[in-house]
């Protein structure tokens, strides 16, 4: 006789905690925005042939003839979201002895939410700073005196030339903290901001957005421990020393027909719950779980430009 499998119970109160909780130092949701919740894990999306959008057809129409017919090139592709989740076992003793106003289950949800978000941050950073996700000609690797860590380099020219080379100009910049720190202290940037020959100080983000005509700039701040469990922590930046210039359309999703460099398909929303586990400690406990089902998609490689090794 087949065994009926009971799904892990979703707790609305814990789900509310994980949905509301947000680590403001994470930028993945801004860089590759989420779609509205999908009904299934499998989904279709469009990859764009931008050449069709800029090729001028014959537009003249004779007195009794039919106007020229155009069909824009969009190749349908298939994708599927993947499940990501974590558990935290909590002994009943911890719950019963918790101070007033402190809920170990809610605290576990917030801690697990941070780790789930950090893993997503790592995945998005790997997509954004992967040269394979950009069209040929939409990437440059800096070295030596051309890197922005060299005071004689030209960060204004490099980035503006990159923006001008794009078929649809980027409206956001994504930059790792190491590159950002050098960029905002670069003499050329400071001289442009002050309108003088002064080269000391730090430029503000508002000036950089205005200088490069961008809607927003997102600075990757996160750290990840790359050491194996039990070894001494080895902290590394999630976002490295690169710069990505992306065209982002918040209205775009898997079936909108709108072009954007990348988006995140999500099946449902992030969920959380707890289930009794009699094998936790002496008296048993509860196992708290949170998770989500998502997939990060690069839909239009032509709409991004990558500056690799922006700093030494």
N, C-alpha and C positions, 0 to 999 in steps of 0.2 A: 504494500500500500504506500503510495507516494507521501512524503512528508510535506505538510503545508509550511511554507517559509513565511515568517512574519517579518515585514520590513522594519528597519530601525525606525522607531517612532519619532516623528518630528514634533518638537515642542514649540508652539507659537511664541511663547514668551522668550525662549532662548533664541529663536530665529529673529525676533525683533531686535535682540541685543546685537547679534552678528551683522544684521543689515544696517543698523544705526551706527555701529562702531566703525570708525574710519581713522586710519593712520595717515595724518596729513603730510607725512614725508614721502609717501608713495605717489608716483605719477603715472602708473600704468593705465589707470582708467581715463586719464586725460589724453594720453598719447594714442591709445587704441581703444576708443570708447566702446561700451557694450551696446549690443542690439537690444531691443525690447525682448523679453523672455520668449524663447522658442518653445513650441509645443512638443517637439521631438529632438533627440540628439542629432539625428542626421539632418542636414540642411543643404540647400543649393545656394550658390552665390555667383556673382558675375565678375569676370576679369575683363578689363576694358582694353579695346584697341583705340587708343587716343588719336591715331592717324585719321580715322573716319570723322572725328569731331573738327578737324582743321583742314580737311581736303575740300576745296570749293568746287561744287558741282555746277553744271549748267543750270542757271536759274531763270533764264528767259523763257517766256511762255507765249506760244502763238495764239492767234485770236480764237481758234477752235481746238487747240491741242491741249493735252493733259500735262500738268507740271511734272518735272522730273521727280522720280520717286527715289528716296534715300532710306536705306536701312543701316542704322548704326551698329558697328561691330562690338558685340559683347559675347564672350565665350562663357557658357555656363559651366561651372565647376561644382564639384561635390565636396562636402566636408562633414565632419562629425565632432561634436563636443566630447571632451574627455573629462572624467570624474577626478576631482582632487579633494582629498579629505584627511582629517586627523582626528585621533581619539585622545582623551585625557581621562585616566581612571581616578576617581575620587572616593576614598574610603568614607563610610558612613560616619566614622568618628570625626573626620574633618568637617563634615556638614553639621553634625550635632554640636560641636564645640566651637564653631565659627563665631566671631564677635557679632554683636548686634549690628544689623545693617550691612553685613558682609555676606554675600552669597557665593560660595566656592564654585558653584556651577556657572554663574554669570562671569566670574573672574576667569574661569577656564575658557569660556567662549571667547572672551576678548583676547586672551593669550594665544589661543589657536587661530583666531582671526588674523592676528599679526603675522603668524608664520605662513598661513595660506596666502596672505597678501604679499609677503616677501618672496615666496616662491613664484607667484604671478609676476612680480616686479622683475625677477631674474629672467623669466621666459620672455617677457616683452623686451627687456634690454637686449637679450640675445637676438631677437628678431630685428629690432631697430638698428643695431650696430653690426648687422651681418651684411657684408657687401653683396652677397648673392641676391638680396632682396631689393636691389636697385638696378635700374636699366643701365646698359652699357653707355658710358659717357656721363652718367650721373653720379660719379664718385671720383674722389681724388685722395691720394695719400700724401701727407706732408712729411718732410724730413729735414733735419738740420736747421738751417737758418730760416726756412719757410714756416717752421712750427711756431705757434703763438707764444711759446715759452722764450723765444728769442726776441729781444726788444726791437730788433731791426726788421722783423717780419711785418706782413701787411694783412692783418685780420679783417680790415674793412674791405679791401679789394677782393680777398679770397672769398668771403661770404657773399658779397654783393654779386660777384661774377657767377658764383654757384646759383644764386637765386635767379639771375638773368638767363642762365642756361636752361632753366626748367620750362617745359611746355606749359605748365600751369604753376605759377609762382607759389612757393610754399607760404603758408600762413602761420606756422609754428616752428620753433626751434626746440630740439631736445639735446641737452648737453650734460655730460658728466661733470660732477663737481670739480675734479682736477682741471679740466679744460676751462670751466667757468671762472675759477679763481685766477687763472692766468689771463683770461680774456678781459675781465673787468679791471685789471691792473695794468693792462698793456698801454705803453705811452701813446700810441696812435689813437686809441679809444679815448683816453683822458684828454688829449689835446683837442679831439673833435668835440667832446662834451663841454670843455671849458672855453673853446675858441681861442686858446692861447698856446704857448709853447710849453706850459707846465705839464709834467708827466708823472706827478705823484698823486696818490689817492686811490679811490675805488669808484668805478662807474656804477650807476644804479640801473636796475632792470628796466625801468621805464624809458631811460635814454636809449638802451640797446634795442628795445622794441621799436622805438621811433626811428632810430638809425637804419635798421634793417627792414622797416615797414612790415612788422609782424604783429599778429593778433596776440600772441603769447609766447613766452619762453618757459620751458620746464627744465629745472635743474635736478638731475638724479642725485639723490643723497644717500641711498641705502648702502648698508654693509651686509656681507654674508660671511659666515664662518665656513671656510673651505676644508678645515681639518676633519678627519674621521672622528667618530665618537670615541671619547677616551683620550684623544691626543690634545696637546696644547692648542688653544684656539689660534687660527690663522685668519685674520680678518682681511677681507678684500672688498673693494668697491663693486657694487652691482653694476653701476654705470661707469664705464671706463673713461678714457681720455679722448673721446670722439665727439663729433657734432653731427646731428641729423637735421635736415631741413625738410619738413613734411607738409603736404597739403592735406589738411584734415577737414572733413565735412561731418559735423555732428549729426546731420539728418540722414547720412548714409547708413545703410545696413545691408544685410545679405540679399534683400530683394527690392531695394528702393530704386535701383537703376541710377543711383547717384555715385559719382566717382569720389574715392577717398583712398589715401595710401593704404590704410589698414584699419581694421575694426576687430572687435571681439564678439563672437557669437556665444550666447549663453542660453543654456537649456534651463528654464525655470529661473529661480533666484537662489542665492546662497541660503542654506538651511542649517538648522542646528537642532539637536535633540539629546535625550539622555535615556539610557536603558539600565535596568538593574543588572549587576554582575556580582554573583555570590562568591566569586573567586578573588575579589579584591580585598586584601588584608584578612584579618581574623573574622570580622563581622560582615564582610561584604561591602558593597558600595554601588556607585553608579558610574557608568561609562558615558562621558560627554563626547559628542561627535559634531563637528561642523564640516561642511564641504560645499562644493559648487561644481557645476559641469560647464566648462567653457572651452573655447578654441580661438586662438589668436590667428587672424587671417591677413595676409598681405594681398590686397586686391588690385592695386595699381602701382607697380614698381616705378613707372614713369613719373609718379607724383612725389618722389622723394629724391634727395641728394645727400650723399654721405661724405663727410670730411673725416677721414681716418687719421689717427695719430695727430690730432690737432695740437697737442703739446708733447714734449719729450717725456 
